Amino acid sequence: MKAGRAASSGKAHATRHRPGRDRRPGPVVEPIGGGPAEVIGRIDLSVELAPGLRLDNPILVASGTFGYGIEYGDVVDVQRLGAICCKGTTLKPRIGNVTPRVTETPAGMLNSIGLQNPGVDAVIERYAPTWAGWQVPVIVNVAGESVEDYVEVARRLEGVPGVAGIELNISCPNVGKGGLQFAIDADAAGAVTAAVRRATDLPLLVKLSPNVADVRPIAKAIEKAGADAITAINTLSGIAVRPDRSRPLLGNIYGGLSGPAVKPVALRIVYEVAQVVDIPIVAIGGVSELADALDYFAVGACAVQVGTAVFADPTLPIRIIDGLEAECRRRGFDSFRPLIGTALPRKPGASSAKGVEYRP
């Protein structure tokens, strides 16, 4: 695991010490008689994802699963969340894909919503005033079909009260490259990240796609371009077939697979990326209980997003926060940081792909 190297983006705010990135297990208080002492008092669950973006705890809700936060206000105490990643937001309004858009799968779901949203100006007008009165940070997930789209949305969000940061959804077709996704090409991923970095001082997270042979060069390009943090992963591409086998089920044919089924893939990607970048990693994929969050911390994530499981149980993120605090007390930790990186190779720079059959 590399340490101490900051990303260089040409912006002063992007080259700073990043608290919360020390992944070495911390000291455990050992009482007389053996075994860890239970910590009395407040457990520090805070984490800094970027300069100016410090969360009270490392449990976020994922884009596309929690609306704009307002929809869940009567069900969940949203102020207890680490952060909210709102629905994907584009420059112009989008009506989304044709129906059907969602179907269940074994251990997950396929969705093909198609980034339905009212457009960035409407999001700012309708939701930002409410967010400005909240304690919980709201990170706006941004999507586009060109670098110019991403840049313009970022510019319009800059300085808006209630907008705490941007999460770039780069798993979108790049019209300038014949529909090639930004997320599957290191040069394209780096270019869109750098362009948005130049356009805004907002904390900048970039979301990786799992639909690549090797995600590490892409992650490194994103870091070099000035991203403050990486989120991993977006959905896996898949299809379902109609019961009569006459055609694919979803109206758009392809959908994004999410839920517990993707967790092993997401764990592998977080494990690999944690060994090649020095910026924070926020893990996403199949988090449905505390054990899943602990697994992601072990492979190098410093925060997690809860997504698909929220549809079945909107209170789950809050229960994971409570469970994480209880786990720290049980183990004698006054912070969750000793849980980070415990499953990473002890030898710095060790290849995470050595001996794996899926890659030569």
N, C-alpha and C positions, 0 to 999 in steps of 0.2 A: 504494500500500500504506500503510494507516494504521499508526501506531506509537505506543507509549507509553500507550495507553488501556487500563486494566484493567477487567475485568468487575466489576459491582457486584452482590453477592448478599446483602449484610447480614452476611456472615461475614468475619471478619478475614483468614482464610487465603486468601480468593479474590481479594484485591486486593493483588497483589505484583508486583514486576518478574519477568518470565518469561524466564530465560536461554534461549539457543538460538533466539531468534526473529528475530535480525538476519539478513535475507535478502540483504544486500549482499555481492557477491563479496569475499572477503578478499584480502590481499596474496599474491602468488606470489613465492617466492624465485628469483631469476634468477641462475644461475651464469655464470661467465665462459665465453663462447662461445655464449650464448643457450640458450633452452629452460628449462623449469622444473626445479629441482633435486629429486632424490628425497629425501624426508624420511627421516632416520635416527632411529630410536627409535619410541616409542609414538605411534600416531595416536589422537586423541581422538574417539571415536565416541559419546560420551555425549550424552544429551538429557534435559531435564527436561520431562515432560508436564504436571506439576502440582506444587505444593508438596508435598514428601514422596514424589514418584514420579519418581525419577531413574533412567533406564535406562543400562546400560553400552553399549548400542548401539541403533540405531533400527530393528532388524528384529524384528518380533513375529510370532506365529502367530495366525491369526484364529479367532474363536469358531466352534465346530461342525466344525472340521477337525482338531483336535489333542486331542480329548477333554478330559481333565482334566490332561494332561501326563504322567501316570503311565504311560499306555499306550505311550508312545514312549520310555520310559527305557532300554530295551535296544537301541534303534536309533540314538538321537540323544543327544548331550550337551546335555540341556535347559538346563544351567547357562550355556551360551554364548549363549542367546537373549536378546534385549532384554527380552521379556516374553511371557507366555502369556495369551491370552484364552480362558477355559475355555468349555465348552458353555453354551448358554442355560439359565438357572436361574430357576425360577418358585416361587411361594409353596408350592404343593401339587405332588405328583408328577403327571407327565403321561405317558401311554402313547404319545402321538404320533398321527400320521395313519394311516389305513389304507394298506395296500400296494397297488401298488408306490409307493415313495417317491423313487426316484432314477433318472435316465436320462441317458445321455450325449447331448450335442448337438454340432454342429460348433463346435469351439473352446471347449468349455465343458461344463457339466452343469446339469441342473435337479434341485433337491431339494425335497422336501416332507415333511421329517422331522416337523414339527409340534411342535418344542420338547420332544421326549421327554427327560425328566430325572427324577431321583428326588426333586426338591424341595429347597428351600434347607437344611432341617435335616439331611437326609441328606448333602448336599454338604459341609456344615460338619463333620459327624461323620466321614465317610469320607475326605475329601481334604485338608481344611485342616491337619491335623497333619503330613502329608507336606510340604505347601507351606511350612509354617513352618520346616522344616529346609533349604529351598532358598535359594540366592542369587538365582535368577531371580524377579522379581515375577510374581505371578499376579493377573490382573484378572478379576473375575467378571462375566460377561455376564448381565444381569438383564432378564427379560421379565415382562409382566403384562397383564391385561385391564382394569385400572382403576388410577387414581392410587394408591388404597389398597394395591393389590397391590405396586406398585413400592416404595412407602414402607415397607411391612412387611418386604419382603425386604432392603432397605437397612438397616433397623434391626437385623435379625438378623445381618447381616454386620459391622456396626459393632464394632470392637474385637476381631474374631476374628484370632488370630495366623495368618499365612500369607495373609491377604487383603490385597492391596496397593492395590486400587482397584475401582471399579465401572464397567462399560460398559453404559449403558442401551440396550437394543434397543427402540426406540419404534415399530418397524414391526409393531405388534400391534394387533388390533381393540380399540377403546375402547368398552366396553359402555355407558358413560355417554353416548356420542354415536352410538348406533345402529350400532356396528361400524366407525365411521370410524377409520382408523389415526391414532394420535397424530402420526406422522411426517409426515403430509401436511397438517397444519394448524398454522400458527404459534402460535396461542393454546394449542392442546392440547399442543404440544411444549414451549412455555415453561412451561405449568402443571405438567406432570409433572416437568420438570427442576427447577423451583423447589421443588416439594414434596419431592423426594428430597434436594435440596441442604439444606433445612432439617432433614432427618432424619438426616444423616450428615456427618461430617467426612472421610470417605474421599475420595481423589481421584476425581473424577467426569468420565467421558467419555460423550458421547452420540453415538449412531450414526445418521447420516442415511440416509433412503430416497431412491433416485433416481427413484421413481415420482411425481414432481411436475413441474409446469410450470416453476417457479422456486424453487430450493432456498434462495436467499439470504435471504429474509425469515425462513425457518424457522431457518437457522443463526444469524441475528442474535438471534432470540428465545431460542434456547438459550443463547447467550453471555450475554445480558442476565439470564437466569434463574440464572446462577451456575455453569454448566458450566466445568470446568477445561480441557477439550479436546474436539475434535470428531473422530469417526471417520467416514470417507466412502469407500466407500458400502456399504450393504446390497445385497442381491440385487435384480435386476430381475424383475418379475412376468412369467411366461410359461407356456405350456402345450406339451405334446407330444401327438401323436395315435397311437393304436395302429396297428400295421402293417396290420390289416384295415380301418382307417378307421371302425370301428364306434363309437368313443367316445374321449374323451381318455385318454391313457396312464396318467397318475398317478392314484392312488386319490382324492386330494383335488382333482383337476382342475388346480389351479394349483400352480406351483412357483417357486422362486427361481433365476434364471439367474446363474451365476457362471463364473469362468474368463476366459481371454484375450479372449473375445468382448465382455466388458463394459468392458474397459480404456479405450477412447476416451470412453465415457460418464463413467466415474469420473474420468478426467483432466480432462474439462470441468468437472465439479462441483467438484473440488478447486481448479482454476484460479479459478472464480468465487467460491467461499467464501473463499479466501485473500485476496481483495481487500476483503472486507467484515467480517472478524472479526480480532481480535488474539490469540485463544487458539490454542494449537497444533492442527495438523491431522494426523491419522494416516490415511494413504491405504490403501484396500483395493480390489482389483479386478484380477485377471489378472496378478498378479506371478508370473512364472515364470523370471526371470533378473535379473541385476544391472541390465541396461539399463532394465527396467521400474521398478525402484526409483529409478534416476537420473532418469527422466522425471517421476516423482511429486515428487521433491525439487525439480526445476526449476520446477514449477508451484505450489510453496509448501508442500508437506507437509514435516514435520520427522521423520517416521517412517512406516514402511509395515508392513502386515500381509500375510503370505503365507497364502493359504487353500487353494483347490482344488488347486493344484499339489502340496501336501503329500501328497495321496492317492497320487500317482504317485511322488513322491520326497521322503520325510521329511527327507532330509539337505539339501534345497535351501536352507532359511533359513540354515544354517551356512555354506554355500558363498557365499551372497550377502554375509554378514558379511565373510568373508575377501576376497571380490572388492571390496567397498567400501573396505576398508583398503588393498588394493593399488592401487585407482584413485586414492585420495588421495595415496599415495606417488608414483605416476606423475606426478601433476599438481603435486606440490610443496606440497600442503596438509598441515598438521599436524592438521586436523580436517575433518569432512565439511560443516561449516556453510557454506563458500563455495559449495557445490553447491545450496543452498536458494534458491529464488525467482529463478533466473537467467532463466526464461522468462516472468516476470510483466511486465505493462506497466510501463514506466519512469515514466509519469506517474501519480502517486497519484490514486486514485479513478476512473481510466479505466474506462468501461463494458466489461465482458468480453463483452457480448451485442451490441455495436454491429455492425450489418450481418449478423447471423446470420439465416438464413432460417427457422429453426425457431421463432423468437419474434418477434412484431411489435414 
